[in-house]
Amino acid sequence: MADKTLDAKGLNCPLPILRAKKMLKEVPAGGTLEVLATDPGSVADFAAFCRTTGNQLVEHSAEGGVYRFLIKHTA
Amino acid sequence: MSDSTTGGDNAKTMTIIVTKGTLDWAYPPFILGTTAAAMGVDVTMFFTFYGLGLLKKKLNLQISTLGNPAMQMPMMGMHMTMPNLIGALPGVDSAASTMMKNMIRKKGVASIEELREAAIESDVNIIACQMTMDLFEFKTSDMIDNLKLGGAATYMETALKSDINLYI
């Protein structure tokens, strides 16, 4: 179970990333943020966001047009 | 805090010169600026000439179909382009702008107001070109509060130390 969940469904680039970054600040270090998105571009973008910021992309999956990312707040 | 997601002394830096003030041209600088800031980059945006209008408190941004042959608006399953002869008629730009704004809302794309707010919230350094303020007779009272006034030397000082410098 993630510490926080961000529903970014229906939002387009760059809003899912901007909202995720904002919410990540409320997640304690070592905690996780779950992001739900429908923007297909978010798959590449969340991977790039995590690589660049040093946060860890623990899981990502897609089901029924909804992408789910689990990000561990490590940076 | 100086971790990699909130900037700090060792953060990467980027500057963007924003020279255009139409709705379509307002997107690239604000999208890149806010996203870079979210990724821990220290961002400076320098607004000059027509780009300066993007710092007005009240925005009513328009697009122009004139001289924009690559612009294709989705319409009834097809794509429509606008011949210059028609684009020059009164009301065409305003109708195209309304269409574009509806499309933006429908597709979950952020408004420029929203991105500008995000830029301010994430401490993007916003510089308004003093010369353009004088040239176009803009009043500071008409502009947003979160800006600094500066000129080419102010920009250059930051640009010389930056990892990325963009001109849009």
gemmi code that builds the backbone of each chain (N, CA, C; Angstrom):
import gemmi

chains = {
    "A": [
        ("MET", (0.851, -1.202, 0.000), (0.000, 0.000, 0.000), (0.883, 1.247, 0.000)),
        ("ALA", (0.654, 2.117, -0.965), (1.466, 3.334, -1.071), (1.070, 4.346, -0.002)),
        ("ASP", (2.025, 5.227, 0.361), (1.724, 6.263, 1.353), (0.724, 7.275, 0.811)),
        ("LYS", (0.869, 7.563, -0.499), (-0.049, 8.526, -1.131), (-0.380, 8.038, -2.524)),
        ("THR", (-1.545, 8.424, -3.007), (-1.915, 8.093, -4.381), (-2.299, 9.369, -5.112)),
        ("LEU", (-1.755, 9.500, -6.332), (-2.096, 10.639, -7.184), (-2.914, 10.135, -8.360)),
        ("ASP", (-4.128, 10.653, -8.483), (-4.950, 10.307, -9.638), (-4.711, 11.353, -10.722)),
        ("ALA", (-3.880, 11.001, -11.708), (-3.564, 11.936, -12.795), (-4.248, 11.495, -14.086)),
        ("LYS", (-5.295, 10.717, -13.946), (-6.002, 10.224, -15.146), (-6.649, 11.406, -15.880)),
        ("GLY", (-6.528, 11.400, -17.202), (-7.125, 12.467, -18.010), (-6.213, 13.679, -18.172)),
        ("LEU", (-5.128, 13.727, -17.419), (-4.199, 14.862, -17.523), (-3.122, 14.564, -18.556)),
        ("ASN", (-2.691, 15.615, -19.238), (-1.688, 15.472, -20.278), (-0.373, 16.128, -19.860)),
        ("CYS", (0.682, 15.805, -20.606), (2.034, 16.309, -20.349), (2.032, 17.822, -20.201)),
        ("PRO", (2.674, 18.425, -19.233), (3.516, 17.791, -18.219), (2.817, 17.641, -16.855)),
        ("LEU", (1.482, 17.765, -16.828), (0.778, 17.809, -15.535), (0.994, 16.598, -14.640)),
        ("PRO", (0.981, 15.352, -15.175), (1.210, 14.219, -14.259), (2.554, 14.328, -13.520)),
        ("ILE", (3.599, 14.764, -14.226), (4.921, 14.905, -13.599), (4.908, 16.042, -12.569)),
        ("LEU", (4.324, 17.178, -12.949), (4.307, 18.329, -12.034), (3.549, 17.996, -10.749)),
        ("ARG", (2.385, 17.334, -10.916), (1.586, 16.985, -9.730), (2.307, 15.931, -8.892)),
        ("ALA", (2.968, 14.984, -9.575), (3.680, 13.921, -8.844), (4.809, 14.512, -8.010)),
        ("LYS", (5.550, 15.434, -8.620), (6.664, 16.072, -7.924), (6.168, 16.795, -6.672)),
        ("LYS", (5.027, 17.484, -6.829), (4.446, 18.239, -5.725), (4.032, 17.291, -4.594)),
        ("MET", (3.395, 16.173, -4.979), (2.899, 15.256, -3.950), (4.032, 14.466, -3.303)),
        ("LEU", (5.099, 14.255, -4.072), (6.248, 13.507, -3.554), (6.848, 14.202, -2.331)),
        ("LYS", (6.709, 15.530, -2.296), (7.233, 16.290, -1.151), (6.496, 15.938, 0.129)),
        ("GLU", (5.250, 15.466, -0.008), (4.457, 15.129, 1.183), (4.690, 13.690, 1.617)),
        ("VAL", (5.433, 12.931, 0.784), (5.713, 11.530, 1.124), (7.010, 11.474, 1.939)),
        ("PRO", (7.006, 10.827, 3.088), (8.238, 10.758, 3.881), (9.336, 10.003, 3.135)),
        ("ALA", (10.601, 10.313, 3.427), (11.722, 9.621, 2.782), (11.571, 8.112, 2.982)),
        ("GLY", (11.754, 7.366, 1.902), (11.590, 5.919, 1.969), (10.155, 5.474, 1.719)),
        ("GLY", (9.229, 6.421, 1.743), (7.821, 6.112, 1.478), (7.549, 6.022, -0.019)),
        ("THR", (6.339, 5.635, -0.374), (6.025, 5.468, -1.794), (4.830, 6.303, -2.225)),
        ("LEU", (4.889, 6.700, -3.489), (3.788, 7.428, -4.125), (3.286, 6.592, -5.291)),
        ("GLU", (1.985, 6.379, -5.318), (1.379, 5.668, -6.441), (0.763, 6.702, -7.372)),
        ("VAL", (1.075, 6.586, -8.677), (0.511, 7.514, -9.658), (-0.307, 6.727, -10.667)),
        ("LEU", (-1.526, 7.195, -10.896), (-2.366, 6.600, -11.934), (-2.517, 7.614, -13.050)),
        ("ALA", (-2.241, 7.200, -14.291), (-2.291, 8.135, -15.417), (-2.840, 7.451, -16.655)),
        ("THR", (-3.370, 8.256, -17.569), (-3.850, 7.709, -18.843), (-3.009, 8.214, -20.018)),
        ("ASP", (-2.103, 9.146, -19.758), (-1.256, 9.695, -20.816), (-0.174, 8.669, -21.198)),
        ("PRO", (-0.214, 8.158, -22.446), (0.781, 7.145, -22.838), (2.214, 7.670, -22.735)),
        ("GLY", (2.391, 8.978, -22.871), (3.714, 9.578, -22.757), (4.279, 9.488, -21.344)),
        ("SER", (3.409, 9.253, -20.372), (3.867, 9.207, -18.984), (4.766, 8.000, -18.724)),
        ("VAL", (4.668, 6.958, -19.566), (5.497, 5.757, -19.371), (6.979, 6.127, -19.481)),
        ("ALA", (7.317, 6.783, -20.590), (8.714, 7.206, -20.763), (9.064, 8.323, -19.791)),
        ("ASP", (8.102, 9.216, -19.527), (8.395, 10.396, -18.713), (8.653, 10.071, -17.245)),
        ("PHE", (7.884, 9.151, -16.674), (8.127, 8.824, -15.263), (9.451, 8.082, -15.079)),
        ("ALA", (9.812, 7.266, -16.092), (11.113, 6.596, -16.033), (12.237, 7.642, -16.059)),
        ("ALA", (12.103, 8.616, -16.960), (13.122, 9.673, -17.075), (13.157, 10.542, -15.821)),
        ("PHE", (11.981, 10.855, -15.301), (11.888, 11.675, -14.077), (12.626, 10.980, -12.919)),
        ("CYS", (12.381, 9.691, -12.775), (12.991, 8.955, -11.659), (14.505, 8.832, -11.841)),
        ("ARG", (14.958, 8.510, -13.064), (16.399, 8.410, -13.323), (17.097, 9.730, -13.014)),
        ("THR", (16.462, 10.844, -13.412), (17.106, 12.144, -13.255), (17.103, 12.635, -11.815)),
        ("THR", (16.003, 12.397, -11.106), (15.889, 12.937, -9.751), (16.452, 11.997, -8.705)),
        ("GLY", (16.704, 10.721, -9.083), (17.237, 9.772, -8.121), (16.170, 9.101, -7.275)),
        ("ASN", (14.909, 9.353, -7.584), (13.848, 8.589, -6.929), (13.730, 7.243, -7.626)),
        ("GLN", (13.173, 6.276, -6.923), (13.189, 4.924, -7.468), (11.825, 4.533, -8.025)),
        ("LEU", (11.815, 4.138, -9.297), (10.576, 3.628, -9.894), (10.484, 2.148, -9.534)),
        ("VAL", (9.719, 1.836, -8.519), (9.667, 0.477, -7.983), (8.872, -0.452, -8.893)),
        ("GLU", (7.767, 0.043, -9.372), (6.890, -0.776, -10.208), (6.231, 0.095, -11.262)),
        ("HIS", (5.965, -0.483, -12.431), (5.008, 0.180, -13.314), (4.259, -0.864, -14.104)),
        ("SER", (2.991, -0.584, -14.327), (2.151, -1.542, -15.025), (1.077, -0.782, -15.796)),
        ("ALA", (0.408, -1.488, -16.692), (-0.696, -0.891, -17.456), (-1.860, -1.860, -17.456)),
        ("GLU", (-3.014, -1.314, -17.224), (-4.206, -2.166, -17.261), (-5.399, -1.341, -17.706)),
        ("GLY", (-6.059, -1.791, -18.756), (-7.263, -1.109, -19.242), (-7.036, 0.355, -19.566)),
        ("GLY", (-5.876, 0.671, -20.138), (-5.601, 2.058, -20.529), (-5.151, 2.941, -19.390)),
        ("VAL", (-4.999, 2.353, -18.196), (-4.497, 3.140, -17.054), (-3.094, 2.663, -16.690)),
        ("TYR", (-2.172, 3.616, -16.644), (-0.794, 3.306, -16.264), (-0.631, 3.558, -14.774)),
        ("ARG", (0.073, 2.648, -14.131), (0.281, 2.785, -12.688), (1.774, 2.797, -12.412)),
        ("PHE", (2.215, 3.781, -11.660), (3.625, 3.891, -11.299), (3.738, 3.919, -9.788)),
        ("LEU", (4.714, 3.178, -9.260), (4.975, 3.243, -7.839), (6.383, 3.811, -7.661)),
        ("ILE", (6.425, 4.993, -7.058), (7.698, 5.711, -6.926), (8.105, 5.776, -5.455)),
        ("LYS", (9.329, 5.340, -5.192), (9.844, 5.412, -3.821), (10.605, 6.715, -3.654)),
        ("HIS", (10.231, 7.460, -2.628), (10.840, 8.768, -2.377), (12.224, 8.568, -1.758)),
        ("THR", (13.245, 8.564, -2.618), (14.602, 8.292, -2.124), (15.543, 9.463, -2.328)),
        ("ALA", (15.061, 10.516, -2.985), (15.957, 11.656, -3.234), (15.412, 12.914, -2.580)),
    ],
    "B": [
        ("MET", (17.201, 22.707, 2.028), (17.396, 21.354, 1.505), (18.172, 21.393, 0.207)),
        ("SER", (19.051, 20.444, 0.017), (19.826, 20.493, -1.217), (19.803, 19.144, -1.927)),
        ("ASP", (18.738, 18.388, -1.751), (18.703, 17.106, -2.466), (18.425, 17.354, -3.945)),
        ("SER", (18.573, 16.302, -4.724), (18.570, 16.492, -6.179), (17.194, 16.872, -6.723)),
        ("THR", (16.138, 16.747, -5.922), (14.821, 17.081, -6.470), (14.389, 18.489, -6.097)),
        ("THR", (15.173, 19.190, -5.299), (14.745, 20.536, -4.928), (15.797, 21.582, -5.279)),
        ("GLY", (16.714, 21.271, -6.161), (17.723, 22.248, -6.542), (18.856, 22.266, -5.538)),
        ("GLY", (19.422, 23.437, -5.299), (20.558, 23.540, -4.396), (21.779, 23.941, -5.179)),
        ("ASP", (22.923, 24.060, -4.486), (24.127, 24.603, -5.117), (24.645, 23.754, -6.270)),
        ("ASN", (24.458, 22.436, -6.190), (24.999, 21.567, -7.229), (23.974, 21.209, -8.304)),
        ("ALA", (22.827, 21.860, -8.261), (21.776, 21.529, -9.220), (22.183, 21.940, -10.626)),
        ("LYS", (21.646, 21.235, -11.606), (21.804, 21.647, -12.997), (21.006, 22.920, -13.214)),
        ("THR", (21.417, 23.709, -14.199), (20.728, 24.977, -14.423), (20.322, 25.128, -15.889)),
        ("MET", (19.227, 25.829, -16.104), (18.741, 26.050, -17.462), (18.183, 27.462, -17.574)),
        ("THR", (18.411, 28.096, -18.707), (17.747, 29.370, -18.981), (16.944, 29.223, -20.271)),
        ("ILE", (15.846, 29.956, -20.337), (15.042, 30.001, -21.555), (14.749, 31.460, -21.873)),
        ("ILE", (15.041, 31.865, -23.114), (14.640, 33.197, -23.567), (13.279, 33.044, -24.237)),
        ("VAL", (12.288, 33.752, -23.722), (10.917, 33.618, -24.239), (10.591, 34.858, -25.052)),
        ("THR", (10.462, 34.686, -26.377), (10.280, 35.856, -27.239), (8.907, 35.937, -27.900)),
        ("LYS", (8.086, 34.885, -27.730), (6.804, 34.868, -28.447), (5.633, 34.839, -27.474)),
        ("GLY", (4.556, 35.509, -27.842), (3.462, 35.653, -26.885), (2.121, 35.104, -27.332)),
        ("THR", (2.110, 34.293, -28.412), (0.831, 33.703, -28.788), (0.605, 32.425, -27.984)),
        ("LEU", (-0.643, 31.971, -27.961), (-1.012, 30.819, -27.137), (-0.169, 29.586, -27.463)),
        ("ASP", (0.014, 29.315, -28.760), (0.766, 28.120, -29.147), (2.246, 28.227, -28.759)),
        ("TRP", (2.812, 29.419, -28.962), (4.238, 29.591, -28.646), (4.501, 29.715, -27.154)),
        ("ALA", (3.473, 29.935, -26.376), (3.654, 30.069, -24.928), (3.893, 28.703, -24.289)),
        ("TYR", (3.464, 27.636, -24.954), (3.566, 26.308, -24.330), (4.982, 25.765, -24.160)),
        ("PRO", (5.785, 25.719, -25.225), (7.117, 25.090, -25.057), (7.936, 25.653, -23.897)),
        ("PRO", (8.067, 26.992, -23.768), (8.892, 27.467, -22.640), (8.309, 27.119, -21.278)),
        ("PHE", (6.987, 27.230, -21.135), (6.403, 26.956, -19.821), (6.409, 25.461, -19.494)),
        ("ILE", (6.202, 24.607, -20.495), (6.239, 23.160, -20.245), (7.650, 22.744, -19.848)),
        ("LEU", (8.633, 23.204, -20.620), (10.021, 22.812, -20.307), (10.493, 23.418, -18.996)),
        ("GLY", (10.134, 24.663, -18.764), (10.560, 25.339, -17.535), (10.012, 24.655, -16.293)),
        ("THR", (8.709, 24.370, -16.294), (8.101, 23.757, -15.106), (8.572, 22.325, -14.928)),
        ("THR", (8.727, 21.598, -16.025), (9.156, 20.204, -15.906), (10.602, 20.130, -15.410)),
        ("ALA", (11.450, 20.988, -15.958), (12.843, 21.014, -15.498), (12.898, 21.324, -14.007)),
        ("ALA", (12.113, 22.307, -13.576), (12.093, 22.673, -12.153), (11.648, 21.465, -11.320)),
        ("ALA", (10.655, 20.717, -11.828), (10.179, 19.526, -11.107), (11.261, 18.455, -11.041)),
        ("MET", (12.211, 18.491, -11.977), (13.284, 17.504, -12.003), (14.537, 18.025, -11.304)),
        ("GLY", (14.391, 19.081, -10.545), (15.497, 19.561, -9.718), (16.426, 20.541, -10.390)),
        ("VAL", (16.010, 21.050, -11.561), (16.860, 22.004, -12.281), (16.528, 23.427, -11.815)),
        ("ASP", (17.544, 24.253, -11.634), (17.319, 25.675, -11.349), (17.032, 26.374, -12.672)),
        ("VAL", (15.849, 26.923, -12.814), (15.413, 27.457, -14.099), (15.276, 28.978, -14.045)),
        ("THR", (15.785, 29.629, -15.085), (15.585, 31.066, -15.271), (14.884, 31.284, -16.600)),
        ("MET", (13.802, 32.055, -16.587), (13.106, 32.391, -17.828), (13.188, 33.899, -18.030)),
        ("PHE", (13.705, 34.285, -19.200), (13.866, 35.709, -19.527), (12.821, 36.077, -20.579)),
        ("PHE", (11.892, 36.942, -20.217), (10.779, 37.289, -21.110), (11.072, 38.597, -21.818)),
        ("THR", (11.111, 38.540, -23.149), (11.450, 39.729, -23.916), (10.549, 39.854, -25.150)),
        ("PHE", (10.483, 41.042, -25.709), (9.588, 41.338, -26.829), (8.190, 40.753, -26.609)),
        ("TYR", (7.646, 40.007, -27.570), (6.236, 39.598, -27.445), (6.042, 38.590, -26.323)),
        ("GLY", (7.125, 37.947, -25.911), (7.034, 37.003, -24.798), (6.701, 37.694, -23.492)),
        ("LEU", (7.039, 38.975, -23.400), (6.806, 39.709, -22.158), (5.315, 39.762, -21.789)),
        ("GLY", (4.469, 39.766, -22.815), (3.021, 39.788, -22.578), (2.538, 38.590, -21.764)),
        ("LEU", (3.313, 37.517, -21.742), (2.928, 36.315, -20.981), (3.025, 36.554, -19.480)),
        ("LEU", (3.600, 37.694, -19.081), (3.721, 37.987, -17.646), (2.646, 38.954, -17.177)),
        ("LYS", (1.719, 39.320, -18.072), (0.621, 40.186, -17.640), (-0.274, 39.420, -16.685)),
        ("LYS", (-0.801, 40.147, -15.691), (-1.687, 39.501, -14.715), (-2.834, 38.797, -15.441)),
        ("LYS", (-3.441, 39.529, -16.366), (-4.589, 38.971, -17.052), (-4.179, 38.556, -18.461)),
        ("LEU", (-4.341, 37.270, -18.744), (-3.942, 36.757, -20.055), (-5.180, 36.487, -20.903)),
        ("ASN", (-5.111, 36.877, -22.166), (-6.128, 36.415, -23.107), (-5.386, 36.055, -24.380)),
        ("LEU", (-4.728, 34.894, -24.345), (-3.810, 34.542, -25.420), (-4.564, 34.066, -26.655)),
        ("GLN", (-4.014, 34.422, -27.799), (-4.620, 34.074, -29.082), (-3.599, 33.351, -29.949)),
        ("ILE", (-4.104, 32.592, -30.909), (-3.213, 32.048, -31.927), (-3.494, 32.774, -33.234)),
        ("SER", (-2.578, 32.673, -34.185), (-2.850, 33.213, -35.501), (-2.640, 32.125, -36.541)),
        ("THR", (-3.596, 31.994, -37.425), (-3.457, 30.993, -38.495), (-2.592, 31.547, -39.627)),
        ("LEU", (-2.376, 32.856, -39.619), (-1.638, 33.508, -40.712), (-0.179, 33.068, -40.737)),
        ("GLY", (0.301, 32.702, -41.891), (1.701, 32.312, -42.028), (2.022, 31.086, -41.208)),
        ("ASN", (1.036, 30.231, -40.991), (1.214, 29.054, -40.150), (0.720, 27.816, -40.906)),
        ("PRO", (1.389, 27.517, -42.035), (0.865, 26.472, -42.928), (0.899, 25.076, -42.326)),
        ("ALA", (1.721, 24.858, -41.282), (1.804, 23.528, -40.692), (0.720, 23.298, -39.652)),
        ("MET", (-0.047, 24.333, -39.341), (-1.077, 24.187, -38.314), (-2.251, 23.371, -38.858)),
        ("GLN", (-2.516, 22.261, -38.187), (-3.629, 21.409, -38.605), (-4.540, 21.190, -37.423)),
        ("MET", (-5.767, 21.644, -37.519), (-6.705, 21.472, -36.419), (-7.592, 20.263, -36.717)),
        ("PRO", (-7.720, 19.334, -35.754), (-8.600, 18.194, -35.982), (-10.050, 18.672, -36.069)),
        ("MET", (-10.746, 18.197, -37.077), (-12.139, 18.613, -37.230), (-12.907, 17.505, -37.924)),
        ("MET", (-13.924, 17.002, -37.245), (-14.787, 15.944, -37.780), (-13.976, 14.788, -38.354)),
        ("GLY", (-12.993, 14.363, -37.604), (-12.205, 13.205, -38.016), (-11.145, 13.502, -39.064)),
        ("MET", (-11.096, 14.762, -39.525), (-10.091, 15.137, -40.514), (-9.184, 16.204, -39.905)),
        ("HIS", (-8.286, 16.705, -40.715), (-7.464, 17.822, -40.263), (-7.624, 18.995, -41.199)),
        ("MET", (-7.816, 20.164, -40.595), (-8.102, 21.337, -41.381), (-6.919, 22.295, -41.333)),
        ("THR", (-6.519, 22.797, -42.494), (-5.533, 23.880, -42.512), (-6.247, 25.132, -43.008)),
        ("MET", (-5.636, 26.277, -42.745), (-6.317, 27.533, -43.052), (-5.525, 28.326, -44.071)),
        ("PRO", (-6.088, 28.539, -45.292), (-5.376, 29.380, -46.270), (-5.230, 30.798, -45.726)),
        ("ASN", (-4.102, 31.450, -45.993), (-3.852, 32.804, -45.489), (-4.969, 33.782, -45.852)),
        ("LEU", (-5.517, 33.600, -47.052), (-6.562, 34.510, -47.534), (-7.765, 34.500, -46.593)),
        ("ILE", (-8.071, 33.320, -46.059), (-9.200, 33.211, -45.133), (-8.775, 33.601, -43.718)),
        ("GLY", (-7.534, 33.202, -43.359), (-7.032, 33.524, -42.029), (-6.949, 35.016, -41.780)),
        ("ALA", (-6.859, 35.793, -42.861), (-6.735, 37.247, -42.729), (-8.072, 37.905, -42.427)),
        ("LEU", (-9.170, 37.186, -42.590), (-10.497, 37.783, -42.354), (-10.715, 38.056, -40.869)),
        ("PRO", (-11.421, 39.136, -40.553), (-11.681, 39.442, -39.140), (-12.455, 38.291, -38.489)),
        ("GLY", (-12.063, 37.956, -37.292), (-12.805, 36.938, -36.540), (-12.257, 35.533, -36.690)),
        ("VAL", (-11.441, 35.290, -37.722), (-10.943, 33.939, -37.943), (-9.952, 33.528, -36.842)),
        ("ASP", (-9.022, 34.421, -36.515), (-8.051, 34.108, -35.457), (-8.748, 33.893, -34.121)),
        ("SER", (-9.737, 34.722, -33.850), (-10.437, 34.601, -32.574), (-11.220, 33.286, -32.509)),
        ("ALA", (-11.820, 32.873, -33.646), (-12.533, 31.588, -33.676), (-11.554, 30.429, -33.528)),
        ("ALA", (-10.409, 30.525, -34.212), (-9.402, 29.460, -34.123), (-8.852, 29.372, -32.696)),
        ("SER", (-8.717, 30.537, -32.039), (-8.215, 30.549, -30.659), (-9.200, 29.874, -29.716)),
        ("THR", (-10.484, 30.153, -29.911), (-11.513, 29.517, -29.082), (-11.493, 28.005, -29.281)),
        ("MET", (-11.374, 27.592, -30.551), (-11.301, 26.145, -30.857), (-10.129, 25.497, -30.141)),
        ("MET", (-8.977, 26.179, -30.223), (-7.756, 25.659, -29.620), (-7.916, 25.543, -28.103)),
        ("LYS", (-8.507, 26.556, -27.476), (-8.675, 26.533, -26.020), (-9.633, 25.421, -25.596)),
        ("ASN", (-10.683, 25.187, -26.388), (-11.606, 24.086, -26.079), (-10.898, 22.744, -26.173)),
        ("MET", (-10.077, 22.628, -27.224), (-9.316, 21.386, -27.432), (-8.362, 21.146, -26.266)),
        ("ILE", (-7.702, 22.207, -25.832), (-6.743, 22.121, -24.726), (-7.438, 21.611, -23.469)),
        ("ARG", (-8.618, 22.159, -23.195), (-9.375, 21.757, -22.003), (-9.804, 20.289, -22.122)),
        ("LYS", (-10.321, 19.947, -23.297), (-10.859, 18.601, -23.506), (-9.777, 17.532, -23.391)),
        ("LYS", (-8.554, 17.853, -23.812), (-7.488, 16.850, -23.829), (-6.670, 16.840, -22.541)),
        ("GLY", (-7.115, 17.563, -21.525), (-6.401, 17.553, -20.242), (-5.040, 18.223, -20.300)),
        ("VAL", (-4.868, 19.150, -21.276), (-3.614, 19.902, -21.354), (-3.735, 21.115, -20.425)),
        ("ALA", (-2.667, 21.420, -19.710), (-2.695, 22.540, -18.764), (-2.922, 23.847, -19.494)),
        ("SER", (-3.562, 24.805, -18.829), (-3.646, 26.156, -19.388), (-2.319, 26.865, -19.110)),
        ("ILE", (-2.056, 27.930, -19.855), (-0.813, 28.689, -19.624), (-0.833, 29.308, -18.221)),
        ("GLU", (-2.011, 29.759, -17.789), (-2.138, 30.313, -16.434), (-1.691, 29.294, -15.386)),
        ("GLU", (-2.126, 28.040, -15.605), (-1.796, 26.960, -14.665), (-0.285, 26.674, -14.661)),
        ("LEU", (0.307, 26.646, -15.847), (1.746, 26.376, -15.939), (2.555, 27.528, -15.353)),
        ("ARG", (2.084, 28.751, -15.568), (2.779, 29.908, -15.027), (2.743, 29.880, -13.503)),
        ("GLU", (1.588, 29.484, -12.964), (1.452, 29.363, -11.518), (2.422, 28.292, -10.997)),
        ("ALA", (2.513, 27.173, -11.746), (3.427, 26.091, -11.346), (4.877, 26.569, -11.386)),
        ("ALA", (5.189, 27.404, -12.369), (6.552, 27.935, -12.484), (6.875, 28.803, -11.270)),
        ("ILE", (5.938, 29.641, -10.884), (6.141, 30.521, -9.722), (6.290, 29.682, -8.455)),
        ("GLU", (5.406, 28.685, -8.320), (5.420, 27.826, -7.136), (6.736, 27.064, -7.001)),
        ("SER", (7.329, 26.690, -8.136), (8.558, 25.908, -8.058), (9.801, 26.803, -8.158)),
        ("ASP", (9.622, 28.088, -7.840), (10.735, 29.040, -7.735), (11.516, 29.231, -9.022)),
        ("VAL", (10.841, 29.143, -10.158), (11.506, 29.514, -11.405), (11.817, 31.007, -11.331)),
        ("ASN", (13.030, 31.364, -11.706), (13.488, 32.742, -11.676), (12.946, 33.456, -12.916)),
        ("ILE", (12.034, 34.383, -12.717), (11.368, 35.039, -13.848), (11.918, 36.448, -14.016)),
        ("ILE", (12.519, 36.710, -15.181), (13.073, 38.036, -15.457), (12.282, 38.693, -16.586)),
        ("ALA", (11.813, 39.900, -16.347), (11.124, 40.670, -17.379), (12.108, 41.666, -17.963)),
        ("CYS", (12.154, 41.720, -19.285), (13.091, 42.604, -19.974), (12.674, 44.066, -19.792)),
        ("GLN", (13.524, 44.836, -19.134), (13.222, 46.245, -18.845), (13.050, 47.060, -20.126)),
        ("MET", (13.904, 46.776, -21.113), (13.824, 47.529, -22.367), (12.466, 47.316, -23.041)),
        ("THR", (11.985, 46.063, -23.034), (10.682, 45.785, -23.652), (9.546, 46.451, -22.869)),
        ("MET", (9.686, 46.490, -21.536), (8.689, 47.177, -20.700), (8.554, 48.629, -21.170)),
        ("ASP", (9.720, 49.270, -21.392), (9.729, 50.673, -21.831), (9.195, 50.807, -23.257)),
        ("LEU", (9.686, 49.907, -24.134), (9.323, 49.968, -25.553), (7.815, 49.845, -25.759)),
        ("PHE", (7.204, 48.879, -25.118), (5.770, 48.651, -25.313), (4.912, 49.354, -24.258)),
        ("GLU", (5.560, 50.146, -23.416), (4.849, 50.911, -22.377), (3.995, 50.020, -21.489)),
        ("PHE", (4.603, 48.934, -21.000), (3.925, 48.073, -20.026), (4.154, 48.658, -18.640)),
        ("LYS", (3.137, 48.591, -17.794), (3.292, 49.056, -16.409), (3.550, 47.862, -15.507)),
        ("THR", (4.439, 48.035, -14.532), (4.715, 46.917, -13.607), (3.433, 46.507, -12.863)),
        ("SER", (2.520, 47.463, -12.697), (1.277, 47.141, -11.981), (0.390, 46.189, -12.790)),
        ("ASP", (0.610, 46.119, -14.110), (-0.173, 45.190, -14.942), (0.442, 43.799, -14.981)),
        ("MET", (1.657, 43.683, -14.444), (2.377, 42.415, -14.548), (2.257, 41.627, -13.244)),
        ("ILE", (2.542, 40.319, -13.307), (2.527, 39.503, -12.099), (3.600, 40.011, -11.129)),
        ("ASP", (3.431, 39.701, -9.858), (4.344, 40.232, -8.836), (5.683, 39.501, -8.795)),
        ("ASN", (5.675, 38.216, -9.188), (6.856, 37.383, -8.951), (7.912, 37.509, -10.036)),
        ("LEU", (8.233, 38.729, -10.443), (9.253, 38.874, -11.475), (10.335, 39.840, -11.028)),
        ("LYS", (11.491, 39.685, -11.686), (12.549, 40.666, -11.491), (12.727, 41.384, -12.818)),
        ("LEU", (13.078, 42.666, -12.760), (13.360, 43.388, -13.989), (14.848, 43.282, -14.268)),
        ("GLY", (15.186, 43.140, -15.547), (16.599, 43.045, -15.886), (16.803, 43.219, -17.374)),
        ("GLY", (18.056, 43.223, -17.755), (18.394, 43.392, -19.158), (19.302, 42.284, -19.642)),
        ("ALA", (19.927, 42.521, -20.791), (20.756, 41.508, -21.434), (21.893, 41.037, -20.524)),
        ("ALA", (22.486, 41.969, -19.768), (23.617, 41.590, -18.912), (23.151, 40.697, -17.768)),
        ("THR", (21.953, 40.985, -17.253), (21.380, 40.149, -16.190), (21.187, 38.731, -16.699)),
        ("TYR", (20.637, 38.638, -17.938), (20.445, 37.319, -18.536), (21.784, 36.625, -18.742)),
        ("MET", (22.742, 37.346, -19.315), (24.037, 36.746, -19.660), (24.759, 36.194, -18.435)),
        ("GLU", (24.658, 36.902, -17.335), (25.337, 36.452, -16.127), (24.850, 35.039, -15.743)),
        ("THR", (23.545, 34.827, -15.876), (22.985, 33.513, -15.550), (23.287, 32.508, -16.654)),
        ("ALA", (23.145, 32.943, -17.901), (23.334, 32.036, -19.038), (24.759, 31.486, -19.100)),
        ("LEU", (25.740, 32.322, -18.758), (27.142, 31.893, -18.825), (27.443, 30.750, -17.867)),
        ("LYS", (26.648, 30.657, -16.802), (26.884, 29.610, -15.810), (25.947, 28.425, -15.983)),
        ("SER", (25.083, 28.474, -17.016), (24.018, 27.470, -17.122), (24.413, 26.272, -17.963)),
        ("ASP", (23.843, 25.118, -17.614), (24.090, 23.906, -18.384), (23.341, 23.936, -19.708)),
        ("ILE", (22.135, 24.516, -19.703), (21.302, 24.547, -20.905), (20.781, 25.962, -21.103)),
        ("ASN", (20.916, 26.476, -22.341), (20.318, 27.774, -22.673), (19.466, 27.609, -23.920)),
        ("LEU", (18.176, 27.938, -23.799), (17.272, 27.791, -24.939), (16.714, 29.144, -25.361)),
        ("TYR", (16.452, 29.257, -26.657), (15.816, 30.460, -27.201), (14.535, 30.028, -27.889)),
        ("ILE", (13.412, 30.530, -27.403), (12.129, 30.099, -27.989), (11.327, 31.311, -28.445)),
    ],
}
model = gemmi.Model(1)
for chain_id, residues in chains.items():
    chain = gemmi.Chain(chain_id)
    for i, (resn, *xyz) in enumerate(residues, 1):
        res = gemmi.Residue()
        res.name, res.seqid = resn, gemmi.SeqId(i, " ")
        for name, pos in zip(("N", "CA", "C"), xyz):
            atom = gemmi.Atom()
            atom.name, atom.element = name, gemmi.Element(name[0])
            atom.pos, atom.b_iso = gemmi.Position(*pos), 0.0
            res.add_atom(atom)
        chain.add_residue(res)
    model.add_chain(chain)
structure = gemmi.Structure()
structure.add_model(model)
structure.setup_entities()
